[in-house]
């Protein structure tokens, strides 16, 4: 048997893999309920550009991507990181193909952060959406309430 002990680390993205992800900065307008000016949404939506997005206020937050033209989406990846205290976070991903007249839930997920062991959640979904006009991410940073602020390390979309 061959084995090797490795350290758990943040996933590195190779330049070849970078080409797979859509350039959201060019494709969407973003609506959001809150934003810490030191952690703008751009750092979660563009490749390797910072520490991700963070809400200015505590409580449930919404990030909505409005596509300039209908999109074909085949993969959605979200990454959350929490190095503070223990909490249970919930997020909901929803989409619309009719400019927000109706939304359809993709996933509702809860995750327990318990630093220092569980500080990172990466969710990777294979989907088949044609004509997507909006994607909405709703984050409840602590389902028990409290003063936690929502954050998002990365949100990436691919069309293949």
JOCORZI-V510967 format. One record per backbone hydrogen bond with DSSP energy under -0.5 kcal/mol. CO is the residue of the C=O (numbers start at 1). NH is the residue of the N-H. If there is no record, write none. Layout:
# JOCORZI-V510967
co=CO nh=NH
co=CO nh=NH
This chain:
# JOCORZI-V510967
co=12 nh=14
co=14 nh=18
co=15 nh=19
co=16 nh=19
co=17 nh=20
co=17 nh=21
co=18 nh=21
co=20 nh=159
co=22 nh=24
co=23 nh=26
co=23 nh=27
co=24 nh=28
co=27 nh=68
co=29 nh=66
co=31 nh=64
co=35 nh=37
co=36 nh=39
co=39 nh=54
co=40 nh=43
co=41 nh=44
co=41 nh=45
co=42 nh=46
co=44 nh=155
co=46 nh=49
co=53 nh=152
co=54 nh=36
co=57 nh=150
co=61 nh=139
co=62 nh=33
co=63 nh=137
co=64 nh=31
co=64 nh=66
co=65 nh=67
co=65 nh=135
co=66 nh=29
co=71 nh=73
co=71 nh=132
co=73 nh=129
co=74 nh=127
co=75 nh=158
co=76 nh=125
co=77 nh=156
co=78 nh=123
co=79 nh=153
co=79 nh=154
co=80 nh=121
co=87 nh=89
co=87 nh=113
co=88 nh=143
co=89 nh=111
co=90 nh=140
co=91 nh=109
co=92 nh=138
co=93 nh=106
co=93 nh=107
co=94 nh=136
co=95 nh=104
co=96 nh=133
co=96 nh=134
co=98 nh=101
co=104 nh=95
co=107 nh=93
co=109 nh=91
co=111 nh=89
co=111 nh=113
co=112 nh=114
co=113 nh=87
co=114 nh=117
co=114 nh=118
co=117 nh=119
co=118 nh=114
co=119 nh=82
co=121 nh=80
co=123 nh=78
co=125 nh=76
co=125 nh=127
co=129 nh=73
co=132 nh=71
co=133 nh=67
co=134 nh=96
co=135 nh=65
co=136 nh=94
co=137 nh=63
co=137 nh=139
co=138 nh=92
co=138 nh=140
co=139 nh=61
co=139 nh=141
co=140 nh=90
co=142 nh=145
co=148 nh=59
co=150 nh=55
co=152 nh=53
co=154 nh=79
co=156 nh=77
co=157 nh=22
co=158 nh=74
co=158 nh=75
